[in-house]
Amino acid sequence: MDCHGRQVRGSRVGIRLSKDSGAAQIVEKAQEQMARLNCQFVTCASYCLHYPDGRHADTLPGSDRPFVLVSYKEMVVSEYNRIVLFLKDSELG
């Protein structure tokens, strides 16, 4: 996502995760993959995970429970390969 919360075209990558991955593990894996595939990716920035609607993904939507991939999958009733989450620079809000 850019500084206005819009998706940056061409920056979507797939990553392999365990079902019990939390937001921190997803951010870490996504940063590693983006750094490998995109030479313009800023690796020194601090990133956080966001839902497609732009909300911060530290907890599951509508609850205080921490974000866990398997719980989110059950909520959205989607296949794992269809789940889309975004990285956003923490400095940009």
N, C-alpha and C positions, 0 to 999 in steps of 0.2 A: 504494500500500500504506500501511496505517496503521502506527503504532508497534509493533504486534504482528505485522506481516507479513501482515495480511489485506488483500485487495483492497477498495478503497473503491468502493462502488457508484456508478455514474453518472459515473465519472471516466475512462472508456476513450475514447481518441481514435485516429483513424487518421492516419498521417503518410506522406508520400511520401519515399522514400530511394533513394539509389543502391545498387547491389548490393554495392559495396565499402565501405559505411559501417561504421565502427567504433563501439564503445560510446560514445565521447565525442561523435561526430556525432549519434548517435541520441538521447542525452540532451539535447543542445542543441536539436534539432528538436522533441522532445517537450515540452520546457519552453516553447518559443515557442508551440506549438499549444495547450498547456494554459492558458497565460497569456491567449491570445486568446479562448478559449472558456469559461473559468471564472474569474469575478471573485474567487473565494475562494482561488485557487491562490497559494501563497506563492512569489513569484519570487526573493526574496533568499536562499532556502535553497539548500544545496548538495545536489544529487541524484546518485544513482548508479543504474546499470541492474542489474536482477535478473531471473533466470529465474522461471518460474511456481512452482517449488518453493522459492523464496526465496533461492537461492544467488546470490552476486554474479556479474555477467556481465562481468567484465573479461577472462576467458579462455574458450575453448571448453570445454564440459564434458569432463572426463577428460583434459585436455591442458594444456600450458603455452603453447599458441599463443594470440595475442591474439584477442579476439572480432572477427569480421568477419561481416557479415550473410549473405553468400553461402555462407560455410563452415558457418555455423549451419544455414542452410536445407538444405544437402546432408546434414548430420548428422541432422536431424529429419525429412527427406523430407516436407516440407510445402510448400504453396503460400505465396508471400510474404504474401498477404492473410490467412493463417491463423496467422501467427507472432504470439505474444503475449509481450511482455516488460513489465516493470514499473519504474516510477520509485520510488525510496525515498529519503527524506531521509537524507543521510549521517550527520547528527548522531544519528539514532535507531538506528544500527547497521546 
